[in-house]
């Protein structure tokens, strides 16, 4: 197993693009989680007061019928909340070339943006130039979804 790559903004690591998306933030989760062994409906709640103070109370209802105990439902509601309680950050970093691929995790540290966050690589291009081998990596702090992978595939097809 390899160590996670840590990139720190500085003399040879540059932020080329940076966006923050607040539209998908959820600070209060209601999970309709299926039925227990006795046939009772399972509903789990999770909320984050600190996130609600920062972004307001933003409620979302999710339905996932596979959960069969209240404990599992509550754990899943907490997981959904942890994924949704912060804005989606997407950035493109130019740095010395590393062996990274789509889906790899990278920790990015930036004093300019106040970040010390784990990101998932969405796309990466390697370029040789007068500064040596460099890479341009687009990353997000959100878990990659099937839509993300399809978007990357579409971009690669458009480049051909």
Buried (B, 14 or more C-beta within 10 A) or exposed (E): EEEEBEBBBEEEBEBEEBEEEEEEBBBBBBBBBBEBEEEEEBBBBBBBEEBBEBBEEBEBEBEBEEBBEBEBBBBBBBEBBEBBBBBBBBBBBBBEBBEBEBEBEBBBBBEEBEBEBEBBBBBBEEEEEEEEEBBBBBBBBBEBEEEBEEBBEEEEEEEE
